[in-house]
Amino acid sequence: MAGCMLQITGLIFGGIGMIGTLAATVMPQWRVSAYIDGNIVVFETIWEGLWMDCISQLGIRLQCKFYDSILALPPPLEAFRALMCIAVILSIVSFLMAIVGVKYTHRTKENPQGISIFILAAGVAFLLTGVLILIPVSWTGGSIIQDFYDPKVPMPLKRELGAALYVGWVSTALLIAAGTMYCSF
């Protein structure tokens, strides 16, 4: 019975992590404009994401623009896009493997070796997905913090951590927890 609860909990964590991975990939709030210099009245908020830039004017009007050219993007952004797309696909595949493993566990009790292969594959895939998400999210967070405290970066170009980074970190934690649960099972 404890194994069944562990599998269901891992499936829930993996499902929420999968949704969070997709959300972090498409959200434009990776880098958010910083409010510095005591400027109380701010008319525009700038969001920079993997796929687009958005400008919110007074919280009323939102204008988003996809990046014009793939070739004009900085190399780290291209790599982050690729890693996040691979992570989305891998999270979906690992979630489906976990569903098959859980269903197979409840249907047959005679072949524990077949059960462990599905569950172990889902666990390893969840762990790998968590690492794939952690790389671009943490790298972006580190560069934002480094630029924020760099006196050479002009004030209008300083950014803060966006909501997509927090979603990515929570998704990473959930996917690694799900992977650990399935690997220990």
MODELLER restraints for C-alpha pairs under 7 A, 6 or more apart:
rsr = mdl.restraints
at = mdl.atoms
rsr.add(forms.Gaussian(group=physical.xy_distance, feature=features.Distance(at['CA:3:A'], at['CA:185:A']), mean=6.99, stdev=0.5))
rsr.add(forms.Gaussian(group=physical.xy_distance, feature=features.Distance(at['CA:6:A'], at['CA:181:A']), mean=6.63, stdev=0.5))
rsr.add(forms.Gaussian(group=physical.xy_distance, feature=features.Distance(at['CA:7:A'], at['CA:102:A']), mean=6.59, stdev=0.5))
rsr.add(forms.Gaussian(group=physical.xy_distance, feature=features.Distance(at['CA:7:A'], at['CA:182:A']), mean=6.83, stdev=0.5))
rsr.add(forms.Gaussian(group=physical.xy_distance, feature=features.Distance(at['CA:10:A'], at['CA:178:A']), mean=4.32, stdev=0.5))
rsr.add(forms.Gaussian(group=physical.xy_distance, feature=features.Distance(at['CA:10:A'], at['CA:181:A']), mean=5.96, stdev=0.5))
rsr.add(forms.Gaussian(group=physical.xy_distance, feature=features.Distance(at['CA:10:A'], at['CA:182:A']), mean=6.71, stdev=0.5))
rsr.add(forms.Gaussian(group=physical.xy_distance, feature=features.Distance(at['CA:11:A'], at['CA:98:A']), mean=6.48, stdev=0.5))
rsr.add(forms.Gaussian(group=physical.xy_distance, feature=features.Distance(at['CA:11:A'], at['CA:178:A']), mean=6.92, stdev=0.5))
rsr.add(forms.Gaussian(group=physical.xy_distance, feature=features.Distance(at['CA:13:A'], at['CA:174:A']), mean=5.30, stdev=0.5))
rsr.add(forms.Gaussian(group=physical.xy_distance, feature=features.Distance(at['CA:13:A'], at['CA:175:A']), mean=6.48, stdev=0.5))
rsr.add(forms.Gaussian(group=physical.xy_distance, feature=features.Distance(at['CA:13:A'], at['CA:178:A']), mean=5.60, stdev=0.5))
rsr.add(forms.Gaussian(group=physical.xy_distance, feature=features.Distance(at['CA:14:A'], at['CA:95:A']), mean=6.22, stdev=0.5))
rsr.add(forms.Gaussian(group=physical.xy_distance, feature=features.Distance(at['CA:14:A'], at['CA:174:A']), mean=6.49, stdev=0.5))
rsr.add(forms.Gaussian(group=physical.xy_distance, feature=features.Distance(at['CA:14:A'], at['CA:175:A']), mean=5.34, stdev=0.5))
rsr.add(forms.Gaussian(group=physical.xy_distance, feature=features.Distance(at['CA:14:A'], at['CA:178:A']), mean=5.50, stdev=0.5))
rsr.add(forms.Gaussian(group=physical.xy_distance, feature=features.Distance(at['CA:15:A'], at['CA:95:A']), mean=6.43, stdev=0.5))
rsr.add(forms.Gaussian(group=physical.xy_distance, feature=features.Distance(at['CA:17:A'], at['CA:171:A']), mean=4.33, stdev=0.5))
rsr.add(forms.Gaussian(group=physical.xy_distance, feature=features.Distance(at['CA:17:A'], at['CA:172:A']), mean=6.86, stdev=0.5))
rsr.add(forms.Gaussian(group=physical.xy_distance, feature=features.Distance(at['CA:17:A'], at['CA:174:A']), mean=5.41, stdev=0.5))
rsr.add(forms.Gaussian(group=physical.xy_distance, feature=features.Distance(at['CA:17:A'], at['CA:175:A']), mean=5.33, stdev=0.5))
rsr.add(forms.Gaussian(group=physical.xy_distance, feature=features.Distance(at['CA:18:A'], at['CA:88:A']), mean=6.98, stdev=0.5))
rsr.add(forms.Gaussian(group=physical.xy_distance, feature=features.Distance(at['CA:18:A'], at['CA:91:A']), mean=5.31, stdev=0.5))
rsr.add(forms.Gaussian(group=physical.xy_distance, feature=features.Distance(at['CA:18:A'], at['CA:92:A']), mean=6.46, stdev=0.5))
rsr.add(forms.Gaussian(group=physical.xy_distance, feature=features.Distance(at['CA:20:A'], at['CA:167:A']), mean=6.06, stdev=0.5))
rsr.add(forms.Gaussian(group=physical.xy_distance, feature=features.Distance(at['CA:20:A'], at['CA:168:A']), mean=6.63, stdev=0.5))
rsr.add(forms.Gaussian(group=physical.xy_distance, feature=features.Distance(at['CA:20:A'], at['CA:171:A']), mean=5.26, stdev=0.5))
rsr.add(forms.Gaussian(group=physical.xy_distance, feature=features.Distance(at['CA:21:A'], at['CA:88:A']), mean=6.00, stdev=0.5))
rsr.add(forms.Gaussian(group=physical.xy_distance, feature=features.Distance(at['CA:21:A'], at['CA:168:A']), mean=6.28, stdev=0.5))
rsr.add(forms.Gaussian(group=physical.xy_distance, feature=features.Distance(at['CA:21:A'], at['CA:171:A']), mean=6.06, stdev=0.5))
rsr.add(forms.Gaussian(group=physical.xy_distance, feature=features.Distance(at['CA:22:A'], at['CA:88:A']), mean=5.84, stdev=0.5))
rsr.add(forms.Gaussian(group=physical.xy_distance, feature=features.Distance(at['CA:24:A'], at['CA:164:A']), mean=4.75, stdev=0.5))
rsr.add(forms.Gaussian(group=physical.xy_distance, feature=features.Distance(at['CA:24:A'], at['CA:165:A']), mean=6.97, stdev=0.5))
rsr.add(forms.Gaussian(group=physical.xy_distance, feature=features.Distance(at['CA:24:A'], at['CA:167:A']), mean=5.85, stdev=0.5))
rsr.add(forms.Gaussian(group=physical.xy_distance, feature=features.Distance(at['CA:24:A'], at['CA:168:A']), mean=5.54, stdev=0.5))
rsr.add(forms.Gaussian(group=physical.xy_distance, feature=features.Distance(at['CA:25:A'], at['CA:84:A']), mean=6.05, stdev=0.5))
rsr.add(forms.Gaussian(group=physical.xy_distance, feature=features.Distance(at['CA:27:A'], at['CA:49:A']), mean=6.51, stdev=0.5))
rsr.add(forms.Gaussian(group=physical.xy_distance, feature=features.Distance(at['CA:27:A'], at['CA:164:A']), mean=5.91, stdev=0.5))
rsr.add(forms.Gaussian(group=physical.xy_distance, feature=features.Distance(at['CA:28:A'], at['CA:47:A']), mean=5.96, stdev=0.5))
rsr.add(forms.Gaussian(group=physical.xy_distance, feature=features.Distance(at['CA:28:A'], at['CA:48:A']), mean=5.57, stdev=0.5))
rsr.add(forms.Gaussian(group=physical.xy_distance, feature=features.Distance(at['CA:28:A'], at['CA:49:A']), mean=3.89, stdev=0.5))
rsr.add(forms.Gaussian(group=physical.xy_distance, feature=features.Distance(at['CA:28:A'], at['CA:50:A']), mean=6.72, stdev=0.5))
rsr.add(forms.Gaussian(group=physical.xy_distance, feature=features.Distance(at['CA:28:A'], at['CA:52:A']), mean=6.21, stdev=0.5))
rsr.add(forms.Gaussian(group=physical.xy_distance, feature=features.Distance(at['CA:28:A'], at['CA:53:A']), mean=6.58, stdev=0.5))
rsr.add(forms.Gaussian(group=physical.xy_distance, feature=features.Distance(at['CA:29:A'], at['CA:47:A']), mean=5.13, stdev=0.5))
rsr.add(forms.Gaussian(group=physical.xy_distance, feature=features.Distance(at['CA:29:A'], at['CA:48:A']), mean=5.85, stdev=0.5))
rsr.add(forms.Gaussian(group=physical.xy_distance, feature=features.Distance(at['CA:29:A'], at['CA:49:A']), mean=5.58, stdev=0.5))
rsr.add(forms.Gaussian(group=physical.xy_distance, feature=features.Distance(at['CA:29:A'], at['CA:162:A']), mean=4.80, stdev=0.5))
rsr.add(forms.Gaussian(group=physical.xy_distance, feature=features.Distance(at['CA:29:A'], at['CA:163:A']), mean=5.61, stdev=0.5))
rsr.add(forms.Gaussian(group=physical.xy_distance, feature=features.Distance(at['CA:29:A'], at['CA:164:A']), mean=5.38, stdev=0.5))
rsr.add(forms.Gaussian(group=physical.xy_distance, feature=features.Distance(at['CA:30:A'], at['CA:47:A']), mean=6.96, stdev=0.5))
rsr.add(forms.Gaussian(group=physical.xy_distance, feature=features.Distance(at['CA:30:A'], at['CA:48:A']), mean=5.73, stdev=0.5))
rsr.add(forms.Gaussian(group=physical.xy_distance, feature=features.Distance(at['CA:30:A'], at['CA:49:A']), mean=4.90, stdev=0.5))
rsr.add(forms.Gaussian(group=physical.xy_distance, feature=features.Distance(at['CA:30:A'], at['CA:161:A']), mean=6.61, stdev=0.5))
rsr.add(forms.Gaussian(group=physical.xy_distance, feature=features.Distance(at['CA:30:A'], at['CA:162:A']), mean=4.57, stdev=0.5))
rsr.add(forms.Gaussian(group=physical.xy_distance, feature=features.Distance(at['CA:30:A'], at['CA:163:A']), mean=6.55, stdev=0.5))
rsr.add(forms.Gaussian(group=physical.xy_distance, feature=features.Distance(at['CA:30:A'], at['CA:164:A']), mean=5.16, stdev=0.5))
rsr.add(forms.Gaussian(group=physical.xy_distance, feature=features.Distance(at['CA:30:A'], at['CA:165:A']), mean=5.86, stdev=0.5))
rsr.add(forms.Gaussian(group=physical.xy_distance, feature=features.Distance(at['CA:31:A'], at['CA:47:A']), mean=5.68, stdev=0.5))
rsr.add(forms.Gaussian(group=physical.xy_distance, feature=features.Distance(at['CA:31:A'], at['CA:48:A']), mean=4.95, stdev=0.5))
rsr.add(forms.Gaussian(group=physical.xy_distance, feature=features.Distance(at['CA:31:A'], at['CA:49:A']), mean=6.60, stdev=0.5))
rsr.add(forms.Gaussian(group=physical.xy_distance, feature=features.Distance(at['CA:31:A'], at['CA:159:A']), mean=5.76, stdev=0.5))
rsr.add(forms.Gaussian(group=physical.xy_distance, feature=features.Distance(at['CA:31:A'], at['CA:160:A']), mean=5.86, stdev=0.5))
rsr.add(forms.Gaussian(group=physical.xy_distance, feature=features.Distance(at['CA:31:A'], at['CA:161:A']), mean=5.58, stdev=0.5))
rsr.add(forms.Gaussian(group=physical.xy_distance, feature=features.Distance(at['CA:31:A'], at['CA:162:A']), mean=5.01, stdev=0.5))
rsr.add(forms.Gaussian(group=physical.xy_distance, feature=features.Distance(at['CA:32:A'], at['CA:46:A']), mean=5.72, stdev=0.5))
rsr.add(forms.Gaussian(group=physical.xy_distance, feature=features.Distance(at['CA:32:A'], at['CA:47:A']), mean=4.67, stdev=0.5))
rsr.add(forms.Gaussian(group=physical.xy_distance, feature=features.Distance(at['CA:32:A'], at['CA:48:A']), mean=6.45, stdev=0.5))
rsr.add(forms.Gaussian(group=physical.xy_distance, feature=features.Distance(at['CA:32:A'], at['CA:159:A']), mean=5.29, stdev=0.5))
rsr.add(forms.Gaussian(group=physical.xy_distance, feature=features.Distance(at['CA:32:A'], at['CA:160:A']), mean=5.12, stdev=0.5))
rsr.add(forms.Gaussian(group=physical.xy_distance, feature=features.Distance(at['CA:32:A'], at['CA:161:A']), mean=6.28, stdev=0.5))
rsr.add(forms.Gaussian(group=physical.xy_distance, feature=features.Distance(at['CA:32:A'], at['CA:162:A']), mean=5.33, stdev=0.5))
rsr.add(forms.Gaussian(group=physical.xy_distance, feature=features.Distance(at['CA:33:A'], at['CA:45:A']), mean=5.85, stdev=0.5))
rsr.add(forms.Gaussian(group=physical.xy_distance, feature=features.Distance(at['CA:33:A'], at['CA:46:A']), mean=5.08, stdev=0.5))
rsr.add(forms.Gaussian(group=physical.xy_distance, feature=features.Distance(at['CA:33:A'], at['CA:47:A']), mean=6.57, stdev=0.5))
rsr.add(forms.Gaussian(group=physical.xy_distance, feature=features.Distance(at['CA:33:A'], at['CA:158:A']), mean=6.64, stdev=0.5))
rsr.add(forms.Gaussian(group=physical.xy_distance, feature=features.Distance(at['CA:33:A'], at['CA:159:A']), mean=4.64, stdev=0.5))
rsr.add(forms.Gaussian(group=physical.xy_distance, feature=features.Distance(at['CA:33:A'], at['CA:160:A']), mean=6.09, stdev=0.5))
rsr.add(forms.Gaussian(group=physical.xy_distance, feature=features.Distance(at['CA:34:A'], at['CA:158:A']), mean=5.97, stdev=0.5))
rsr.add(forms.Gaussian(group=physical.xy_distance, feature=features.Distance(at['CA:34:A'], at['CA:159:A']), mean=4.89, stdev=0.5))
rsr.add(forms.Gaussian(group=physical.xy_distance, feature=features.Distance(at['CA:34:A'], at['CA:160:A']), mean=5.41, stdev=0.5))
rsr.add(forms.Gaussian(group=physical.xy_distance, feature=features.Distance(at['CA:43:A'], at['CA:57:A']), mean=5.55, stdev=0.5))
rsr.add(forms.Gaussian(group=physical.xy_distance, feature=features.Distance(at['CA:43:A'], at['CA:58:A']), mean=5.09, stdev=0.5))
rsr.add(forms.Gaussian(group=physical.xy_distance, feature=features.Distance(at['CA:44:A'], at['CA:55:A']), mean=6.38, stdev=0.5))
rsr.add(forms.Gaussian(group=physical.xy_distance, feature=features.Distance(at['CA:44:A'], at['CA:56:A']), mean=5.49, stdev=0.5))
rsr.add(forms.Gaussian(group=physical.xy_distance, feature=features.Distance(at['CA:44:A'], at['CA:57:A']), mean=4.58, stdev=0.5))
rsr.add(forms.Gaussian(group=physical.xy_distance, feature=features.Distance(at['CA:44:A'], at['CA:58:A']), mean=6.14, stdev=0.5))
rsr.add(forms.Gaussian(group=physical.xy_distance, feature=features.Distance(at['CA:45:A'], at['CA:55:A']), mean=5.64, stdev=0.5))
rsr.add(forms.Gaussian(group=physical.xy_distance, feature=features.Distance(at['CA:45:A'], at['CA:56:A']), mean=5.07, stdev=0.5))
rsr.add(forms.Gaussian(group=physical.xy_distance, feature=features.Distance(at['CA:45:A'], at['CA:57:A']), mean=6.58, stdev=0.5))
rsr.add(forms.Gaussian(group=physical.xy_distance, feature=features.Distance(at['CA:46:A'], at['CA:54:A']), mean=5.85, stdev=0.5))
rsr.add(forms.Gaussian(group=physical.xy_distance, feature=features.Distance(at['CA:46:A'], at['CA:55:A']), mean=4.67, stdev=0.5))
rsr.add(forms.Gaussian(group=physical.xy_distance, feature=features.Distance(at['CA:46:A'], at['CA:56:A']), mean=6.51, stdev=0.5))
rsr.add(forms.Gaussian(group=physical.xy_distance, feature=features.Distance(at['CA:47:A'], at['CA:53:A']), mean=5.66, stdev=0.5))
rsr.add(forms.Gaussian(group=physical.xy_distance, feature=features.Distance(at['CA:47:A'], at['CA:54:A']), mean=5.03, stdev=0.5))
rsr.add(forms.Gaussian(group=physical.xy_distance, feature=features.Distance(at['CA:47:A'], at['CA:55:A']), mean=6.32, stdev=0.5))
rsr.add(forms.Gaussian(group=physical.xy_distance, feature=features.Distance(at['CA:48:A'], at['CA:54:A']), mean=6.52, stdev=0.5))
rsr.add(forms.Gaussian(group=physical.xy_distance, feature=features.Distance(at['CA:50:A'], at['CA:77:A']), mean=6.69, stdev=0.5))
rsr.add(forms.Gaussian(group=physical.xy_distance, feature=features.Distance(at['CA:50:A'], at['CA:81:A']), mean=6.18, stdev=0.5))
rsr.add(forms.Gaussian(group=physical.xy_distance, feature=features.Distance(at['CA:51:A'], at['CA:66:A']), mean=5.88, stdev=0.5))
rsr.add(forms.Gaussian(group=physical.xy_distance, feature=features.Distance(at['CA:51:A'], at['CA:67:A']), mean=6.32, stdev=0.5))
rsr.add(forms.Gaussian(group=physical.xy_distance, feature=features.Distance(at['CA:52:A'], at['CA:64:A']), mean=6.55, stdev=0.5))
rsr.add(forms.Gaussian(group=physical.xy_distance, feature=features.Distance(at['CA:52:A'], at['CA:65:A']), mean=5.42, stdev=0.5))
rsr.add(forms.Gaussian(group=physical.xy_distance, feature=features.Distance(at['CA:52:A'], at['CA:66:A']), mean=4.11, stdev=0.5))
rsr.add(forms.Gaussian(group=physical.xy_distance, feature=features.Distance(at['CA:52:A'], at['CA:67:A']), mean=5.44, stdev=0.5))
rsr.add(forms.Gaussian(group=physical.xy_distance, feature=features.Distance(at['CA:53:A'], at['CA:64:A']), mean=5.64, stdev=0.5))
rsr.add(forms.Gaussian(group=physical.xy_distance, feature=features.Distance(at['CA:53:A'], at['CA:65:A']), mean=5.49, stdev=0.5))
rsr.add(forms.Gaussian(group=physical.xy_distance, feature=features.Distance(at['CA:53:A'], at['CA:66:A']), mean=6.48, stdev=0.5))
rsr.add(forms.Gaussian(group=physical.xy_distance, feature=features.Distance(at['CA:54:A'], at['CA:62:A']), mean=6.81, stdev=0.5))
rsr.add(forms.Gaussian(group=physical.xy_distance, feature=features.Distance(at['CA:54:A'], at['CA:63:A']), mean=5.45, stdev=0.5))
rsr.add(forms.Gaussian(group=physical.xy_distance, feature=features.Distance(at['CA:54:A'], at['CA:64:A']), mean=4.06, stdev=0.5))
rsr.add(forms.Gaussian(group=physical.xy_distance, feature=features.Distance(at['CA:54:A'], at['CA:65:A']), mean=6.31, stdev=0.5))
rsr.add(forms.Gaussian(group=physical.xy_distance, feature=features.Distance(at['CA:55:A'], at['CA:62:A']), mean=5.77, stdev=0.5))
rsr.add(forms.Gaussian(group=physical.xy_distance, feature=features.Distance(at['CA:55:A'], at['CA:63:A']), mean=5.30, stdev=0.5))
rsr.add(forms.Gaussian(group=physical.xy_distance, feature=features.Distance(at['CA:55:A'], at['CA:64:A']), mean=6.42, stdev=0.5))
rsr.add(forms.Gaussian(group=physical.xy_distance, feature=features.Distance(at['CA:56:A'], at['CA:62:A']), mean=4.41, stdev=0.5))
rsr.add(forms.Gaussian(group=physical.xy_distance, feature=features.Distance(at['CA:56:A'], at['CA:63:A']), mean=6.44, stdev=0.5))
rsr.add(forms.Gaussian(group=physical.xy_distance, feature=features.Distance(at['CA:80:A'], at['CA:136:A']), mean=5.22, stdev=0.5))
rsr.add(forms.Gaussian(group=physical.xy_distance, feature=features.Distance(at['CA:83:A'], at['CA:132:A']), mean=6.07, stdev=0.5))
rsr.add(forms.Gaussian(group=physical.xy_distance, feature=features.Distance(at['CA:84:A'], at['CA:133:A']), mean=6.20, stdev=0.5))
rsr.add(forms.Gaussian(group=physical.xy_distance, feature=features.Distance(at['CA:87:A'], at['CA:129:A']), mean=5.18, stdev=0.5))
rsr.add(forms.Gaussian(group=physical.xy_distance, feature=features.Distance(at['CA:87:A'], at['CA:132:A']), mean=5.85, stdev=0.5))
rsr.add(forms.Gaussian(group=physical.xy_distance, feature=features.Distance(at['CA:87:A'], at['CA:133:A']), mean=6.33, stdev=0.5))
rsr.add(forms.Gaussian(group=physical.xy_distance, feature=features.Distance(at['CA:90:A'], at['CA:125:A']), mean=6.80, stdev=0.5))
rsr.add(forms.Gaussian(group=physical.xy_distance, feature=features.Distance(at['CA:90:A'], at['CA:129:A']), mean=6.16, stdev=0.5))
rsr.add(forms.Gaussian(group=physical.xy_distance, feature=features.Distance(at['CA:91:A'], at['CA:126:A']), mean=6.50, stdev=0.5))
rsr.add(forms.Gaussian(group=physical.xy_distance, feature=features.Distance(at['CA:91:A'], at['CA:129:A']), mean=5.98, stdev=0.5))
rsr.add(forms.Gaussian(group=physical.xy_distance, feature=features.Distance(at['CA:94:A'], at['CA:122:A']), mean=4.86, stdev=0.5))
rsr.add(forms.Gaussian(group=physical.xy_distance, feature=features.Distance(at['CA:94:A'], at['CA:125:A']), mean=5.35, stdev=0.5))
rsr.add(forms.Gaussian(group=physical.xy_distance, feature=features.Distance(at['CA:94:A'], at['CA:126:A']), mean=5.97, stdev=0.5))
rsr.add(forms.Gaussian(group=physical.xy_distance, feature=features.Distance(at['CA:95:A'], at['CA:122:A']), mean=6.97, stdev=0.5))
rsr.add(forms.Gaussian(group=physical.xy_distance, feature=features.Distance(at['CA:97:A'], at['CA:118:A']), mean=6.30, stdev=0.5))
rsr.add(forms.Gaussian(group=physical.xy_distance, feature=features.Distance(at['CA:97:A'], at['CA:122:A']), mean=5.37, stdev=0.5))
rsr.add(forms.Gaussian(group=physical.xy_distance, feature=features.Distance(at['CA:98:A'], at['CA:118:A']), mean=6.92, stdev=0.5))
rsr.add(forms.Gaussian(group=physical.xy_distance, feature=features.Distance(at['CA:98:A'], at['CA:119:A']), mean=6.08, stdev=0.5))
rsr.add(forms.Gaussian(group=physical.xy_distance, feature=features.Distance(at['CA:98:A'], at['CA:122:A']), mean=5.21, stdev=0.5))
rsr.add(forms.Gaussian(group=physical.xy_distance, feature=features.Distance(at['CA:101:A'], at['CA:115:A']), mean=6.11, stdev=0.5))
rsr.add(forms.Gaussian(group=physical.xy_distance, feature=features.Distance(at['CA:101:A'], at['CA:118:A']), mean=4.87, stdev=0.5))
rsr.add(forms.Gaussian(group=physical.xy_distance, feature=features.Distance(at['CA:101:A'], at['CA:119:A']), mean=5.24, stdev=0.5))
rsr.add(forms.Gaussian(group=physical.xy_distance, feature=features.Distance(at['CA:104:A'], at['CA:115:A']), mean=6.49, stdev=0.5))
rsr.add(forms.Gaussian(group=physical.xy_distance, feature=features.Distance(at['CA:105:A'], at['CA:115:A']), mean=5.76, stdev=0.5))
rsr.add(forms.Gaussian(group=physical.xy_distance, feature=features.Distance(at['CA:119:A'], at['CA:182:A']), mean=5.66, stdev=0.5))
rsr.add(forms.Gaussian(group=physical.xy_distance, feature=features.Distance(at['CA:120:A'], at['CA:182:A']), mean=5.98, stdev=0.5))
rsr.add(forms.Gaussian(group=physical.xy_distance, feature=features.Distance(at['CA:120:A'], at['CA:183:A']), mean=5.22, stdev=0.5))
rsr.add(forms.Gaussian(group=physical.xy_distance, feature=features.Distance(at['CA:122:A'], at['CA:182:A']), mean=6.92, stdev=0.5))
rsr.add(forms.Gaussian(group=physical.xy_distance, feature=features.Distance(at['CA:123:A'], at['CA:178:A']), mean=6.74, stdev=0.5))
rsr.add(forms.Gaussian(group=physical.xy_distance, feature=features.Distance(at['CA:123:A'], at['CA:179:A']), mean=3.81, stdev=0.5))
rsr.add(forms.Gaussian(group=physical.xy_distance, feature=features.Distance(at['CA:123:A'], at['CA:180:A']), mean=6.40, stdev=0.5))
rsr.add(forms.Gaussian(group=physical.xy_distance, feature=features.Distance(at['CA:123:A'], at['CA:182:A']), mean=4.61, stdev=0.5))
rsr.add(forms.Gaussian(group=physical.xy_distance, feature=features.Distance(at['CA:123:A'], at['CA:183:A']), mean=5.05, stdev=0.5))
rsr.add(forms.Gaussian(group=physical.xy_distance, feature=features.Distance(at['CA:124:A'], at['CA:179:A']), mean=6.01, stdev=0.5))
rsr.add(forms.Gaussian(group=physical.xy_distance, feature=features.Distance(at['CA:124:A'], at['CA:183:A']), mean=6.86, stdev=0.5))
rsr.add(forms.Gaussian(group=physical.xy_distance, feature=features.Distance(at['CA:126:A'], at['CA:175:A']), mean=5.34, stdev=0.5))
rsr.add(forms.Gaussian(group=physical.xy_distance, feature=features.Distance(at['CA:126:A'], at['CA:176:A']), mean=6.26, stdev=0.5))
rsr.add(forms.Gaussian(group=physical.xy_distance, feature=features.Distance(at['CA:126:A'], at['CA:178:A']), mean=6.60, stdev=0.5))
rsr.add(forms.Gaussian(group=physical.xy_distance, feature=features.Distance(at['CA:126:A'], at['CA:179:A']), mean=4.71, stdev=0.5))
rsr.add(forms.Gaussian(group=physical.xy_distance, feature=features.Distance(at['CA:127:A'], at['CA:175:A']), mean=6.34, stdev=0.5))
rsr.add(forms.Gaussian(group=physical.xy_distance, feature=features.Distance(at['CA:127:A'], at['CA:176:A']), mean=4.95, stdev=0.5))
rsr.add(forms.Gaussian(group=physical.xy_distance, feature=features.Distance(at['CA:127:A'], at['CA:179:A']), mean=4.94, stdev=0.5))
rsr.add(forms.Gaussian(group=physical.xy_distance, feature=features.Distance(at['CA:130:A'], at['CA:172:A']), mean=4.48, stdev=0.5))
rsr.add(forms.Gaussian(group=physical.xy_distance, feature=features.Distance(at['CA:130:A'], at['CA:175:A']), mean=5.39, stdev=0.5))
rsr.add(forms.Gaussian(group=physical.xy_distance, feature=features.Distance(at['CA:130:A'], at['CA:176:A']), mean=5.55, stdev=0.5))
rsr.add(forms.Gaussian(group=physical.xy_distance, feature=features.Distance(at['CA:133:A'], at['CA:168:A']), mean=6.60, stdev=0.5))
rsr.add(forms.Gaussian(group=physical.xy_distance, feature=features.Distance(at['CA:133:A'], at['CA:172:A']), mean=6.28, stdev=0.5))
rsr.add(forms.Gaussian(group=physical.xy_distance, feature=features.Distance(at['CA:134:A'], at['CA:169:A']), mean=6.75, stdev=0.5))
rsr.add(forms.Gaussian(group=physical.xy_distance, feature=features.Distance(at['CA:134:A'], at['CA:172:A']), mean=6.21, stdev=0.5))
rsr.add(forms.Gaussian(group=physical.xy_distance, feature=features.Distance(at['CA:137:A'], at['CA:165:A']), mean=5.59, stdev=0.5))
rsr.add(forms.Gaussian(group=physical.xy_distance, feature=features.Distance(at['CA:137:A'], at['CA:168:A']), mean=6.30, stdev=0.5))
rsr.add(forms.Gaussian(group=physical.xy_distance, feature=features.Distance(at['CA:141:A'], at['CA:161:A']), mean=6.32, stdev=0.5))
rsr.add(forms.Gaussian(group=physical.xy_distance, feature=features.Distance(at['CA:144:A'], at['CA:159:A']), mean=6.21, stdev=0.5))
rsr.add(forms.Gaussian(group=physical.xy_distance, feature=features.Distance(at['CA:144:A'], at['CA:160:A']), mean=6.39, stdev=0.5))
rsr.add(forms.Gaussian(group=physical.xy_distance, feature=features.Distance(at['CA:144:A'], at['CA:161:A']), mean=6.76, stdev=0.5))
rsr.add(forms.Gaussian(group=physical.xy_distance, feature=features.Distance(at['CA:147:A'], at['CA:153:A']), mean=6.43, stdev=0.5))
rsr.add(forms.Gaussian(group=physical.xy_distance, feature=features.Distance(at['CA:147:A'], at['CA:158:A']), mean=6.56, stdev=0.5))
rsr.add(forms.Gaussian(group=physical.xy_distance, feature=features.Distance(at['CA:148:A'], at['CA:158:A']), mean=5.41, stdev=0.5))
rsr.add(forms.Gaussian(group=physical.xy_distance, feature=features.Distance(at['CA:148:A'], at['CA:159:A']), mean=6.54, stdev=0.5))
